[in-house]
Amino acid sequence: MNPVKPTLAKAELAAVYIAYALRYVYPLLLLPFYGRTLGAAGYGVVLAGMSLSNSIWQFVSFGFPAVGGRDTVHAKNDAERAAILSSQMTGRLLLCIPTALVGVGALALSPVLSAHVLPGGTAIALGLLAAFNLGWYFTSTGRARRSVLIEVIGFLISLTLIFSFIHHPSDLARVFPLLFISSLVQSALAYGSIRREFAGVFSTIRAGLDLIRRSKVIFIYTGTSVLLISASTYILSTMAPETEVSAYGVAERLIAAGLSLMGPAAQVLVPKVTYLVGVDPEKANRLARRILAFFLLGAIAAVAATMLLAGWLVPLVFGKGFLSTVPVLKLFVLVLPLSVANQAIGIYFLIPRNRESLLARAGVTSAVISMVAAIPLASHWGAMGMVGARLLGELTLLGTLMFFLIRSGLIGEFFSPRHAALALRPREEG
């Protein structure tokens, strides 16, 4: 297990994209199935539960995958990697209890979820289990293809269970228990395959707390992003009925599927960019700019396609009961290019240079503005109001990131190869 093998990036990237294609084609296949089987109201409950589950997942993860991946890339031997694994387990375990309690409180606050206790409760358990995902470890140790195999097995189990046991609106309570079973099998396969790489399953509490301390800045950024992305459907469920949650949630899932296409590249290319920052900063900057251009062009194309096809495609796929999703989706798709720019700047430029504090400040600023705006907007305009708050948050995040890049002097380094040599020189952050 070498720390980084840039020459393998293409093969690993292809493998990870296969997994992500399955991961996000899979829910897109289930979207119309859920919509037609459970109805708009029932699917609204599923979407609210998934939003809560994903939020719990992100909070327990606490920025650990980014820190763990970065540490693993630079680990010199198996003992160091084993210590990283153990501290990752302990850090997550320390956050499970407080996060679960917050999840129970969130369940009680949502009229949509509190009326369906079993789906809501199992959604919390699903989020906690998902937080122990080992994808970061497989990719940072050059074994993305093993992760792909485990993903495929999980998808097959999940699809089999869903199509076998979900047939009527009354089957709503079975959705999250079935998804939990599938996730449990995936976790067992993943941990079983690396059981010999653990020196001990858990580290000392001090090591876990140290990991939390080192990850807190990344979490401030990713955690506030969760409030803008993962938690938005849940937040809407506290202020609007199931039909509004469904209209927003379907649009949010489609946009999330588009944004998720950046995920595979990040898993493979972030370690590569991190490595290049230390040995060839000019090449690192050039790669980051190419990634930004590629995904930004794709986002613009997605905006055009959505504007042209949404009015015809949404009712065809989901049924006429989802016509209210069309205007929501057409407005929501404008989030894509903004979010692509924000993610590219953060993931491929700032994090490899240990500038997480800039991300944290920008993330907090945008989250506060978005959440303050969401309360009156979503209360008055429902799904469209929440989309407006999301757009405002992404615009604020982009503006704040650009301000900090200019103030800290990093803007020239990102856009001009002439400044690349300065990447290795410490600089005061603005």
N, C-alpha and C positions, 0 to 999 in steps of 0.2 A: 504494500500500500504506500505508494509515493505520495508526498504532500500534494503536488500539482503536476499534471502532465498536460501542458497546453496542446501538444500534438494530438491528444485524444479528444479535444473539445468537440470536434464535429461529430464523432461517433457517439459521444455521451449526450450531446445536444439532440441528436436524432432519437436516441433512446428515450430521453426525457419527454420529447415532444410526442412520442407515441403514447406514453403514459398520460400526458395531459390531454391529448386528443380524446382518449378514452374517458378520462375523468370529466371532461366538459361536454363531450358529445352525449355521454351517458345521462346527465341531468337534462340536457336539451331533449333527449328522447322521452324522458319522464315528464317533462313539463306538460305536453299535451295529454299524456296519459292521466296524470294527476288532475289536470283541469277538467277533462271530460268525465272521469270516474268520480271524483270527489265534489265537483261543482266549484263555482267561484268562491263561495263562502268556505267550504272545506279546505280548498287549496290555500285560502288566506290564512287559515290556522297553521298549515304546514309551513308556509313561507315565514310566518312570524316565529315559529319554533326553530326553523333553520337559521334565522337571523340571530336569535338568542344563542343557539348552539355555537355558531361561528364566532360570536363575540366572546363567549366563554373560552373557546379554543384559543383565540388570540391573546386574551388576558393571561391565561395560564402559561402560554408560550413566552410572553413577556420579553420579546426580543431575543430569546435564547437561540433560535436557529441561526440568526445572523452572526451572533457572537461565537456560537459553537462551530459554525462552518469556517469562520475566520481563524479561530484557534486551531482547528483540525488541519487546515491548509498548512499552517506553520509548525505543526507537531513533528518532532524529530524521530519518534519511535513509538512502539506499541504501548509502552507504559504511559506515555503522555496522552495518547488517544484514550486509553482506558480511564484515566483520571478525568478527562473531559466528559466522557460518557456518564460517569458516576455523578459528577457535579451537575450535569444537565438533568439527570433523574431527580436528584435531591431538590434542585431549584424548582422544578415543576411541582413536586410533591408538596413543598412548603406553601405554594400558592393555591393548591387545590381546595383546601378547606375554606379560606376566605372567599374565593371566587364562587364556590358552590353556594355559600350563604347568600352572596349577592345575587346569584342566579335565582334562588328561591324567592327572594324579595322582588326581583324583576318579574317573575312569573305571577306573583300576586298583584302586581301593579297593572298588568295588561288584562283588560276585560276579555280580549280575544283568547288568550291562553289560559287564564284562570278558570274559564268555563270548560276547559279540556285538560284536566290535571295530568292524566297519564301521558299524552303526547308531550306536554310541557316538561314534565319531570324527566322523561326519557331523553328529551332534547338536551337538558342540562348534563345528564350522564354522558351523552354522545360527545358533547363539547369537551368535557374533561378527558375522555379517552383519546380524542383526536389530538389533544395537545401533546401527547407522548409520541407522536408520529416521528419516525426515524429517517424521513426523506432527506433531511439536511445532512445526516451522517453518511448515508449511502453516496450521495452526489459529491460530497467533499472528500471522500476517500476513493473516488473513481469507480463506483459500482452502481451507477444509475440504472443499468440494465436489470440488476437484481430488483431494484425498486419497481421497475416497470412490470416485471413478472408478478410481484406481489399485488400491485395495483390491478392487473388484469384478473387475477383470481378473485380479488375483492369485488370487482365490478360484476363478474359473472354470478357470484353468490348473491349480491344485492339485487340484481335484475331478476334472478330466479325467484327470490323470496317475494319481491314486490309484485311481480306478475302472477305469482301463485296465490297470494293471500289478499290482495287488494282488488276488490271487484265492485264495491258499492260505497256510497257516501258513509254508511255506517262503519266501514272498515278504517276510518280515519285514525282510530286509536292504535292500529297495528303498525302504522308507517314508521315511527321512530324506534320502536322495539326491533323491527326487522333491520333497519339501518344500523342499529347498535350491534346486532349479531354479526353483520358483515364486517363492521369496523373491528370488532373483537377478534375475528379470524385473521384479518390482515395484520393486526398488532402481534398476534401470537406467531405468525409466520416470520415477521420482521425481526422480532426479538430472538426467536429461536435460531435464526440464521447467524446471529452475531453473539450468541451466548458465551462463546469462548473468548471474546474480546473484552469482556468485563473483568476487571480485577476484583470488583465488588459492585453489587447492583447500586448501592447508594454510597455517597461520600459522607464526610462529616457535615454537620449542620453549618459549620463555619464556611466550608467550601461552597455550600449551596447559597448561603447569604452573600458571599463574595461574588458569585455569579450574578445574583440579582442586582447587586450594586453596579457591576460592570455593564449590565444589560439595561439599566434603567433609562439611559438617555435614548437608546434605540426604541425602547418601549414607549416613551413619551411621544415619539413620532408615530410609531406604528399603532399605538393605542388610540391616539386621537384620530388616526385614519380609520380605525375600526368604528368610531362614533359616526364618521361620515359615510362609511360604506356598509360594513357588516351589520351594525346595530340599527341602521336607519329604518328597516322594515319593522323591527320590533318597536322602535320608538313611535312609529306611526300607529301601531296597534294599540297604543295607550291613548290615542286621541281620535281614532276613526274606526268605523265598522269594518267587518271582514271584507266586504266588496271593495272598499278603497284600498285596504291592505293588499288584496289580491291584484288589483290593477297596478299598484306601485310595485309589488313584489315580483310579478312576472317581468315587468320592464327592467327591474333591478337585476334579476337573474340573467337576462339576456345581455345586459351591459357588462355584468360581472364575467360572463363567459368570454366576452370580447377582451376585457382587460386581463383575464387569466392567461391569455396567450403570451403575455410577457413573463409568466412564471417559469416556464421551462428554461428560457434563455437565462434568466437570473440565476437559477440553480447551477448552471454549468459555467456561465460567463462571468458571474461576480467573482468566484475564486480566481478565474483567469485574469480579470482586470486587476484584482487585488495583488496578484503576483507581478503583473507588469508594472504597476505603480512603483514597485520597489526596484525593478531592474531596467525598465524602459518606459518612463512616464509619457513620452511622446506617443509611443504606440498605444498605451493605455487610453490616452485622450482621443486618439483617432478612432479606436474601437468603440469608445463610448458615444462619439458623435455619429458613427454609422448606425449603431443600435437605435439611437434616438430618431434619426432620419427614417429608418426602415419602419419602425412601429408608428411613427407619426403619420407617414403616408398611408399605412394600413388603417389608422383611425379615421383619417379624412375620407377614405374610400367607404368605410363602414357607415359614416354619417350620411353620405350621398345615397348609399343603397337603402338605408333605413327610411329616409325621407320618401324614396320612390316606392318601396315595397311594403311598408308596414301596414298601410290601410287595407291591402289585399291579403297579406300573408297571415297576420295575427288571427283574424276570424276564421280563416281557412284551417289553421293548425289547431287552435284552441277552442273554436266554436264562437257563436255569436254572443254568448254570455260574457266574452272578454273584449267586446268592442271598446269599452272605456279604457282599455290598456293602450290603444293606438296613439291618442294625443300625448299620453304620459311618456310613451316610448320615444316619440319624435322629439320631445323636449329633452328627455334623459340622455339621448345619444350624444348630445353636445358635451357631455361629461368626458367622453372618450379621449379626444385629443388633449384636453387639459390634464387629465389624469396620466396619460402616457408621458407627457412632458415632465410632470411632477415626479413620477416614479423613476424615469430615466436619470434625472438630475440627482435624485437621492440615492438610488441603488448603485448606479454605475460611476458616480463621480464623488459624492460626499462620503458615503460609508467606506469605500476602499481607502480613503484618506483619513479615516478616523475623525471626520467632521460631523459626527452625529449630533453635536450640540446645536449646530445650525438647523438641522432637521427638526430637532425637538422644539426650538423656538418657533419655527415656521408652522409646525404642526399644531402646537397649542394655540397660536394666534388664529389660525384658520378654523380650528374646531370650536373655539369659543364663539366666534362670529357665526358660524354655521348653526350651532345648536341654539344660540339665542334667537336667530332668525327662524329656525324650524318651528318653534313653539307657536308663534302667531300665524305663520304661513300654513303649517299643516293643520292647525286647528280650524282655520277658516276655509282653506282650499283643498284639504285632504292630500291626495296623492300628488297633485300638481304643485301644491305648496312645499311638500317635502323635496320634490325634484328641484324646485327653485332654491331651497336651502343648500342642496348638494352642489348645485352649480356655483352658488356664492362661495361655498367652502373651497372648491377647487380653484376658483379664480383668486381667492385670497391667498391660498397656499402658493400658487405660482408667483403671484406678485411678491409675497414675502420672501420666497426662496431667491428670486432674482435680486431683491434688495440686499439680502445678506451676502450673496455672491459678489455683488458689486462692492459693497462696503468692506468685505474681507479681502478683496483683491483676487479672488478666485475666478472671476468671470473671464478674464483674459486667458487664463490657463486652460479653461474648458473649450473656448472657441478659437484659440490661436495656438498652433503648434510651437510658436516661438517661445511661449511661456511654459512649455511642458517641463523643461529642465528644472523649473522652480518647484516641481511637485515634491522633490525630496527635501526641500529646505523648510524647516519649521517656520510657521507664520502665525502672527497673532490673529485670532478670530475676532471679527467685529461683532 
